[in-house]
Amino acid sequence: METLVIFIPCVLYNEIPGLLYGVTQQTEERVKSYFILGKYHKYKAPTNTRCKIIGYYCKENLPMKSLSTHKEDWIVIGLKNSEFFLHKLSCNRDNKQCQTVCIIYDQKTFIDSQFLLHDSEFDGLAYKDQFKALAKILNSNDCLYEYKSSLLLRNTFTQMIITVLLFVANCLLRCVDLLNILLKYTTLGLHLQLFLKSVAWVLQSCIGQRKLSVKVGNYIIASIVDICSGILLLYWLMAITSSPSQLLLDTGEVVVRTLRELLQWVMGIPAGLKLNYAFNNMLGRFFLYHINLWWTFLVVSKPLLEITFHIFLYLGRLGLTFQASILADLLALVSFHIYCIYVYAARLYNLQVSGLVALWRLFLGRKYNPLRGRVDSCKYSPDQLFVGTLAFTILLFLLPTTFMYYIVFTSLRLVVVGLGGLLTRVRYVLQCLPLYISALWLLQSTSISSTVHITVRQNEAESPLTLSVKPVASSWWKTVQHCMPEPVQPPPTVEWYNMVKNLISGNLIYPV
């Protein structure tokens, strides 16, 4: 049995009798839909080529001209006791063999909603393709232009200002792209590039849609909160410290002093462990040299740091996200010597562990075959076994000393990586702060509706099934997910298994 679905706008309650225009289409294999968009007016004729005259609307008295013979796709709708009823339906099929469903909808709520076209929200919902088709038709109909665009953004002067701002943003973005070979190594440079892309996205959205979408509005509110909070925090920091560059040097001095004391402790008898004295002394002096070298660099470059810090202060007025980016770069600058020592310790530990594993296979008479990607049996000569036994013994007795340095500086590396990952996620949360969308969700605004609520209005045996549909909002979390700004990508998830595997094998831990 074929189903005929008729969508009736509730604006017809206040209309006088007249012709109806809309769209007719086969939405599914055995479902034909009639989308009535409104009453036809000559001075307000639809420019959409898909729209056509598909019926007549009347009150209780049915005029004779509405009963003119039509071969197919002609609907006559009446209104009695504030309820729509179907006078006549002409199509190229036998009406008695068809199931007819009338759905009453509100045009404005469907047009206001910006999330009704998300596929995931309609999963498991009856007539989901019809609702998606209705939303697309309403958003493409030029006769409903006044519903879909903002009066302010339709203003020519406003569009001109937005176009100029978009041109400036694109020029700045191109300049930043030219310097990307240097800026890509700094968190601040990458965040500045993302900020300019977001500004260009906001301006392009305003020009293209002629209105302020929910996504753009939420990003603008989040940016305003970000900038205001950043300015307040910056003034507070300036009030408690007179020289920010000196504060950086003092912090670096504390870090260097702490590392020196830590190395002196490891070079002694840490936790009562008896390490290899010569190897321990060599590693300790080698790492102390790097720490002293990095501290000398910070002291010598103090004038340059002061100039750089003043530039950072001006950029910090752009918001907390910029300050978090600056803090991430300063963290990398202060802890650069920790990273270098960690790389040395990790590579040395990985080399020893790999050597011990390979030599252990030698004792078992086996060898790793890289061509086949497996371990095969192998015969070794006495000389090879002697050298392997000697090397295995040396590496095994040196491993505790290397492992102690690896544990200490890997722990420091994990702290630095954790702080960097925390700052990355703080920036993401500040850029996507759902203040505006949460207010709309609490107020049950129609602009955030992403699914529909259907109620039965009439279900009699001799008349078509009449339903009333109303767009409603989904859960708060799903609504927030719909409002994520497009240029801002979420930070990658932490792969804990790979991280633990790298820690055990001595591979490097990268920022998360």
N, C-alpha and C positions, 0 to 999 in steps of 0.2 A: 504494500500500500504506500502510495506517495503522500508526502506531507507538504502542505502549503502553509508557509509562515508569513504573516502580515504584521509589519511593524507600524504602529500608529503613534504619531507624536501627540503628546498631551496638550500642545498649543492649540489644537483644533477645538478644545473646549470653548475658547473665546472667539472663534472665527465664525464668520457668516458663511452660508452655503456657497460652494464654488468648486472649481476643478482642483484636483490634487496632482502634484507632480512628485516623482520619485524615481527609483531604480528597481528594475526587475532582473534577477539573476538566479542561476542554478548554483547554489552554494555547495551542495553535496549531490551524491549520485541520485537519490530519490527524494531530495528536498529542494523545493523552489521557494524563493523568498521575494516578498514585495516590500521594499523599503520606502514608505511614504515619508517624504521630507517636509511637506507643508502644503499650504494652499497656494495655487498658482496666481501670480500677479504679473500683468503685462509690463509694468514699469520696473519690476524686480525679477525678471526672468532669469533662470539659471543658465550659466554659461558652460556648465559641465555637459559634454556631449552625451554622457550616459543618462542624464536626467531626461524624463519625458512625462507627458500627461498619462497617468495610469488609472485615473478614477474620478469620482465625484463625491463631495461631502455635503450632507444635507442634515436638516433637523428631523423632526418627526414626519413632516409632510414630504413626500418624495416627488419632485418635479418630473414631468414626462421626458424632458430632454436628457435626463440622466439615464433613462432606460433605453437609449438608442442602442442599436445592435452593434456589438463589437465581437469580433471573432475570438479574441484572447486578450489576456492581461488587462482586464477592466474591473475595477473595484468600486462599489457604491457603499459608503459608510454612513450610518445615521447615528443620531444622539438622542437617547430617551432616558429620562430620569437620571441624568448625569452619568450614563453608561453608554459606551460605544457598542453598536451592534452592526452586523454585516447584512446589508440589504441584498447585495448581489455580488457574485464573483464569477467572471467569465474567463475561462482559460481553455486551452486545447485538450483538456482532459475531462473525464467524467467526474463532476464534483462529488457525486455520491460515493465514488471509489477513493476519494482523497480525504485525508484527515487535515482539518483546518485549525490553525493555532493563531490567535491574535495576541500580540505583545504590545502593551502600551509603555512608551518610554518618554523620558524628558530630554529634549534636544540639548539644552544648555548644560545639564550635568554630564552628558556624554562628551560634549565638546570641551568642557572645562577640564575633564580628567585627562591626564597626560600619560597614564600608565596602563590604560585598558588594552593596549596592543601587545602587552607582554604575554607570550605564549604560556609560560608556566602558571600564570594565575588562572587560566581557564581549563587546566587539566581536570578531567572528570566531570566537567559541567556540561549539561545538555545544551544543544544549540550553540556550542562555543564558536563554531565557524561563523554563524550568523551574527553574533555579537561583535566579533572581530571585523567582519565585513561592514557592519553598521558604523562602527567607530571610524573605519577608513573612509567610508563614503561621506560621513559628516565632516571629517577633517579636510576632505578634498572639495567640498561644495563651496563655491564662491558666494552663494547667496547668504551664507552664514558667516561672512567675513567679519562682521562687527562683533561676533561672539569670540572669535579666535584671535584677535589682535588687540593690543593695548592702544588706547587713544593717544597716549604720550609718544609711544614708539612709532605711530603712524605719521607723526609730525615730521615734515620735511627737514626742518632745522635740527631736530633731535637726531634724525638719521645722518645728517651731514656731520654733526659733532662725533657721533659714534664711528663714522667712516674715517674721520681724521685720526681719532684715537687708535683705531685698528691699524691704520697705516704706520703710526708711530710705534706701536707695539711690534709690528712685523719688522720694522727697520731695526729696532733694538734686538729683536730675536736673531736677525741675520748677523748683527755684529757679535752677539754672544756665540753664534754657531761658528764664526770665523776663529774665535778664540777657544773653541772647544778642545783643541789639541792640548791646551794647558788647563782649562777649567774642568775637564773631565776627571782630573785627579783630586779635585777638592769637592767636599760636600756642598760648600757655599755656591760654587760655580754651577753644579748640577741643579741645586735648588733654584738659583736665579733663572736658569733656562726653563725649568718647570713652571716657575711663576709667570714668566712672560708667555709661555704657551697657554697657561690657564687664562690669562687676561685676554689673549687673542681669541680663545674659545668662547669666553663670555660675550665679547663684542660681536663675534660672528653669529652667535646664537640669537642675540638681540636683533641683528639685521635680518637674519633669515626667517625667524619666526614672528617678527613684529610684536613680540610680547616677552615678558620676563617669565621664563619657565621656572618650574619648581626647583630643578637642578641648579640653575643659575642663581636663583634667589637664595637657596641654601648656601651655595659657595660664597656669595657676596656677604651674607650675614656672618658666616664663619670667618671670612677675611677681615671684616670690620672688628670682630671680637679679637682676632689674632693681632691686628695692628694696635688696637687700644691697650691690650694686655702687654704687648711688647714695649710700648712707650712707657707705661707705668713701671714695668720692671727695670727698664733702662735708667729712668730717673732715680729709682731707688738704689740701683747699683752705683750710680754716679754720686749719690749722697753719702754712701758709706765708704767709698774709696776715692782717693785723690788722683792716683796714677794707675790706670788699669794695666799698663804694660809692666809696672813694678809688681803688681799683684800676680801677673803671669810668671814673672821671674821668681817671685817668692814661692809660688806653688811648685815651679820646676825644681827649685832648690830643695824643697821638702821631699819631693820624689827622688831626687838624686841622693840625698842624705839617707833616705830610707833604703834605697837599693844598695848603697855602700855598706850599710850595717847588715843588710841581708846577705850580701856576698861574703862579708867577714865571718858571719855565722856559718855559712855553708863551707867556707874554706877551713873552718875548725873541725869540730866533732859534732855535726848537727844531729840532735836527738840521740846522742850517744853512739852514732854509727861510725865505724872506723873505715874511712875511705882511703883510696890510693893517694898517698901524700903528694908525690910528684905530679901526677895527672891532675889532681884537685888543685894544686897550687898553680899549675899552668893555666887551667881553665879560668880560675878566679882572677888571675892577673890579666888575662886576655879580655875578660868581660869588664873588669874595672877600667881598663884602658878605654873601652868604648864609652863607658859612662862618663868618664872625665872629658873625653873628646867632645861628647854631645853637650855637656855643661859649658865647656869653653865656647862652643859655637853659639849657644844662647846668650852668653854674656857679651861676646863680640858683636852680635847682631841686634843688640838692644835698641839702638837708634832706628833700625829698620823695623823692628817689632813695634815701636811706638807709632810710626807712621801707618803701618798696617793695621794696628789696633784702632786708630782713629777712623780709618776707612771702614773697619768693621762696625764701629759705633754708629756711623751714618746708615749703613745697611741694616743695622739692628733695629732702626726705627720702623722698618717695614713689617715688623711683627715678631711674635715668638718663634715662628717657624724659621725665620732667618737667624735668630739668636741661637736656636737649637743647632742649625747648620754650622754657625761659627763655633759653637762649643764643641761640636764633633771634630772640626778641623783643629781646634786648639788641643783637644784630647789626643789626636793623632800626632800633633807636633810635640807635645810634652812626653808622650810615651813612645816616640820613635826608637829610642835606644832599647826600650824593652822589647819592641818588635824585632830589632836586629839580633839581640841576644837570644830571643826565643827561636828565631830561624836557625841560628847556629846550633843551639841545643837540640832542636827537633831534627835537623838534618843529621847531626852526629848520632843521636839516638836511633833514628831510622836506619842509618848505615850499619850500626852495630847489630840491631835486631835482624835486619836482612842478612847480614853475614852469619849470624848465629844460626838462623833458619837454614841457610844454604849449607853450612858446615854440618849441621845435624843430619841433613839428607845424605851427606857424604859418608857419615858413620853407618847409615842404614843401607848404603849401596844404591842410592837413588839420586836422580838428577832431574831438575825441572826442564821440560822441553818447551821453549817458547813457540815453536812452529805448530805443535799440536795442542798447546795450551794445557798440558797435563804433566804429571811426574812419572818418568820412566825409570826402569832399573838401569844401572850403569856399573861397570867394573872399574875400580881405581887401583893404581899401582901403589906399592908400599911408600914410595917417596911422597905421593900425593896425600896418602893417609897421614904421614908424619907431619907434613906442612899443615894439613887441615887440623890435626889435633893440636898443634902448637898455636895456630891462629885462633882456634875455638877457645883454648884456655886463656889466652891474652884478652880476647874480647869479653869473655865471661867475667873475668876478674875486674875489668875496667867498667863493666856495665853499671854497677851500683853508683859509681861516681857520676857517670853521665846521666843516669836515671834521676839522681837527686837534683841536678841542675835543670833537667827537663821538667820535673814535677814543679819546681819552684816557679820557673818562668812561664810554663804553660798555664799555671794558675793565674799569674798576672795577666797573661794574654787573654784568658777567658774573661777576666774582670773587664778589661778594656773592650773586648768584643761585645760583652753584654751591655756595657754602657752605650756603646755605639749603636747597637740594635735597639736599645730603649729609646735613644734620641730619634732614630729613624721612625719608630712607631708613634712617638709623640708628635712628630711633624705630620705624619699621615692623619692622626686623629684630629689635630688642629685644622688641617685643610678640609676635612670632611665632617666637621663638628655639626651634628644634626639638630641645631637649635631651631631653625626655621621649620624644618620638616616635622619636628616633634610638636611645635605649636600648632601646625596645621592638622596633625593627627589627633591632638587632644580636642581641637575645635571641630573635628569631623568635616573638614573641608572637602568639597567635591573634586578639587584639583588633584588630590592624591588617591582618588579611587582607582583600584586596580583589579577589582572583580565585581560581580553583580549579585544582587539579592533579588530573588524571584518570589512573588506571592501570587496565589490564585485568586482571581476576582470573580470569575464565573465559570462554572463547570456543570452545565446542564446537558442532558442527553441529546436534545434536538438543536442545540446551538454550538458554535465553535468554542473551544477552550480559550478563555481569555485570561491572560497573565499580565502582571504589572512588574516591571523590572526597574531596579534602582541601583546605580553604581555605588559601591561602598569600598572603604579602605580595608586593606589586608592588615596583618599584624604589624606592630611597630617595627620589628626588625626587618621584615620584607620590604616595608615602605622605605626604610633607611637605605637598604641595599639598592633600591631603584634610583636613589638620589645621589649616588656617588659621582663626583665630577669626572668627566671622561679623560682629561689629561692626567689625572692623578691615579697612579697604579698602586694597588696594595703591596706592601712589602712581602717578599717571598717567605714562605713558611720555613721554619727551622727543621731541617732534616736531622733529627736526633740520632737516628741509627748511624748515618754516615759520620756525624760528628764524633760519636763514641768510637766508631771504627778508626777514624783518623787519629784520635787521641791514643788509642792502644798501639797503632802501627807507627806513630811518629810523623804522620803526614801533617801538613800545615792546616791550621784553622783559619778560615777566611771570614770577613765580616758577614753578619746576618742581618 
